[in-house]
Amino acid sequence: MTGNTKIESTYKSKETEELIDIIFYRPFGYVIAKLSYKLRFTPNQITIASIFLGIIAGHLFYYNSLSTNLFGIMLLIIANAMDSADGQLARMTNTKSRYGRILDGLGGNLWFMSIYLHLYFRLLNDGISPEFFLLILLAGISHSFQSAYSDYYRNHFLYFIYGKNKSEIDDASALKEEYKNLTWINNFVKKFLMRVYINYTVQQQLLSKNLINLYRIISRKYEGDLPEYVSQLYHLRNKPLMKYFNILTTNTRMFVLFISILIAEPITYFLFELTILNLLFVYMVTRHELNCKTIYLITVKHLSKESQDINGNVLA
């Protein structure tokens, strides 16, 4: 197995990878994952380390100092590589877990919470009105919805194209039942993480009515063994959207964030979040939901025809 093949084996799917991930973050993450394996670090330990690095990076963006900001940028790049490495190590060692995935998602939120708050206080020092915090808050809420839906889209893409084993899809109602069975005294960390994940999943499902309808009818009827016509139709209609959904994830944000910090205009980042990314988000959700509705109606018609054929054969 060549070096590139080994790295590709740690992808979720090459179709869902961004160019910068393939060129930089996956190879860098693979090196970290291999070193971590030799040192017997677990994926969750890498995740926790990346959380601390990301929070520290956010603090360094508070200072109006180019050298300090450059150090913060470097730390955030390393944290992002470690965020890649934890998943790669989990796939290398077959130690994927739901709680690892929850912790990973929580880590990203903590990074940007630190970044947003420290940039807000930096802007206050520069004389901006305290009321600007409302725009920061709106940017954070927008970011949260964009990232959550993009993750939801990616996992459903993996489900419809590659099957159940490649995806990580959970339903909020099922999670709530599991949550009830955990106690704060005996399972404090797990219950806290589950509560965070339930909120995240509810957020994902708020804008996904047609996607959920399609997923439920397919999973109930075929139990994860998808018919080829559904996979082909989903791929045909939704693969072109992948490059746009990737814009709503971390890498594009980091690029704009780094530029805005290097030119000492952090407000540029928040304006980008509230305008361009939100407009793209609304467009992509609308397109994706329309595509899912079309595929759902075709599937219902196909299932109805199958049922009529079976009934006709039985009657004959």
N, C-alpha and C positions, 0 to 999 in steps of 0.2 A: 504494500500500500504506500503510495507516494505521500510526500508531506502535504500537498494540497488536498488529496483525498482524505487524509486523516483529519484535517481541519474541517472539511466539508461534512464529515461524519458527525461533527458536533453542532451543525446547524439544525434549527427546527425544520427548515426547508429553504433551499436556495432561492425559490421564487419569492419568499417573503423577506429576504435579506436586502438591505440597502447597500449601495455601492461602497460607501465609506466603511461599512461594517466588513464587507468582503475584502477590501483592500487593506484596512488598518485594524479595526477593533477585534474582528474574529481571530486574525493571526496573533495579535498582541494578547488577546484573552486566552488563546490556546497555550501560549508560552506560560502565562500565569497559572492556568489550569494544570499543566503538566508539572510545574514546580510545586504547586499546592498538593498535588497527588503524592509527590515524592516526600513532602514534608508532613503528609497525613492530615492536611487541613480539610475540613468539610466544606461543601458549597455554602452552607449557612454562615460559617465563619468568614468566608470571603465576602459574603453579602454584608455582614455586620461591619467589617473593615471598610468596605466601600461607602457605607452610610456615614461613618465618621469622617472619611476623607471629603465626601461631598458637602457635609455640614461645615467643615473647616474652610473649604473653598468658598462657600457662600459668605462666611465671615470676612475673608480676605478681599471680597469685592466691595466691602464697606469703605475701604480706604481709597482715597483719591491719589493713588501712587502706582505708577506704571509697573514698577518692579514687583510690588506686592500683588497687583492684579495678575501679572504674568504667572506668578507662582500659584495663584488661585486657579488660573486656567489650566496649568499643568496638573494640579491636584485633581481637578474635575475630569480631565481627560483620563487620568489613571483610574479614578473612581468608575468612570464609564466602562473602561476596559475590564475592570474587576466585576462590574455588573454583567458583562458578557461572559467572563470566565466562570462565574458561579453556575450559570446554566450549562455551559460547556462541560464543566467538571461533573455536574449531575448526570448529563447524558453519557459521558465517558464511563462513569462508574455505575450507571443505572440506579442512581439514588434520588431520582426526582420525587418531590413530595408537594402536596398542596401547601403545607405551611412554609416550605421554602419559596414557593411562588408568591405567597401572600407577603412574606418578609421582603422579597425582592421588590414587589410593587410599593410597599410601604417605604422602602429605602429611597426610591425615586421621588416620592412625595416629600420626604424629609429634606432631600437635597434642595428641591426648588422652594420649599417653605423657607429654608435658611437663606437662599439666594434672594427671594422676593423681599423678605423682611430687612435684610442688610442693605439691599439697594434702596429700599424706602427710606431707611435712616440716613443713608448717604445723600439722597435727594433732599431730605429735610435740612441737612447741613448746608446744602447748596442754596437753600432759601425757598424751596417749594412749599406750597400750602399743605398743612396737615390733612386737609380733606382729600388730598390726592390718594390717601390710603384706600378710599372707596374704589378707585380705578385699579389699584394694586389687587384688591380683593376680587374685583370682577375679572381681572386677568388670571388670577389663581383659579377661580371657579371655571373659567373658560378652558384653561390648561387641563384641569382635572377631567372635564367632560371629553375633551378632544383625545387625551391619552387613553382614557377608559374605553371609548368607542373604538379607537384604532386597534387596541389590544383585542377587543371583542371581534372585530372584523377579521383580524389575522387568524384567530383561533377557529373561527367558523370557516374561513377559507381552507385552513388545513384539514378540518373535518370533512368538508364537502369534496375536497380533491384527493386527500390521502387516507381518510378514514378516522375512526374514533381514536386509535392509538397515538396519532400524531398531535391531536388537539387537547386543549385543557379548558373544557367548558363546564361551568357549574350553573345550576339554577338557584335563584335566591330562596325559593320556597323550601327546597331540599336542604339548603345550608341552614335555614332557620331551625329546622328540626334537629340537626346535629348540634347547633348552638345551645338548644334547650337542654341537651343531655350533658353538657359540660358545666362544671361548677367553678365559681370564682376561687374557692378555697383550694381545690385540688388541681385545677387546670387554668390558673390565672393567665399565663402567657398565651396558651392556645385559645382560650375564650376571648381574650382581647384581640388577637389576630383574626379570629373568626368574625368578630363584630365588625372589624375594619373591612374584611373581605365581603361580608354581607352588604355593607353600605356601598362598596365598590361595584358589586354585582347588580344591585338595584339601580345604580346610576347607569350601568351599561344597558340594562333592559328598558330604561325609560324611553329611549329613542329607537327601539328595535322591534316594534310590533310585528312587522312582516317577516323579518329575519327569524324571530322566535316562532312564529306560526309555521314557517318552512322547516325549521330545525325539528320542531316537535312532531310534525306529521311524518317526516322522514325517519326520525329516530324510533317512533312508535311502530311504524310499518315495517321498517327494514332492520331495526336493532343494530345500527352501525354498519351494516353491510350494504352500502349504497349502490343503487343501480347505476350503470354507466351513463345513461342519458342525463341523470341529475348532475353527476360530476362534470360532465362535458358542458352542460348548459350553464352551470354555476361558474365554471372556469371561463367560458366564452364571455359572459356578461360582466363578471366582477374582477377578473385578472387585470384589465386595463385600469382599474381604480387603485390598485396596490401602490403604484408610485406616488399617487396623491395622498393616500392615507399615510404613507411613510413620512411625508412632509410634516404630518401632525405629531410625529413622535420626537424623541429626544435630540437626534442629530441636527436637524434644521434649527431647532431652538438654540442649541449650543452655539452653532455658527453665528446666528444673529446676536446672541448674548455676548459672545466674545468680541465681535466687531463693535457693539455698542459700548462695551467696557473699554476697549482699546482707544476709542475716539472720545472717551470720557462723556458719553451721552447715554446713560443707562435708560433714560426715559424712552429712547428709540425702541428698546426691546419690548416694553409694555404696549406701546402703540402698535407694533407689529403683531403682538399677540391678540390684541383686541380688534384689529381690523382685518388684516390679511388672513390670519389663521382662522378667525371666526367665520369669515366669508367662505373660505375653502371648506371648513367643517360643515356648515349648513348645506352647501352644494353637494358634498360627498355623501352625507347622511341621506339626503333626499334621493340622490341617484341610486345609492345602494338599496334603500328601502323599496324603490320602484322596481328595481331588478329582482329583488326577493319576492315581491308580490307577483310579478310575472311568472317566475319559476314555480311559486306556490300554486298558482292557478293551473299551470300546465301539469303539475304533479297531481293535483286533484282530478283533473280530467283524465290523466293516464290511469290513475288508480280506479276511477269509475269505470273506465273501459275494461280494465283487467277483471273487475268484479262482474261486469256484464258477460264477459267471455266465459268466466268460470261458471256462472249461473246458467248460461246458455248451454255449455257443455254438459253440466249436471242434468239439466232438464232433458237434453237430447238423449 
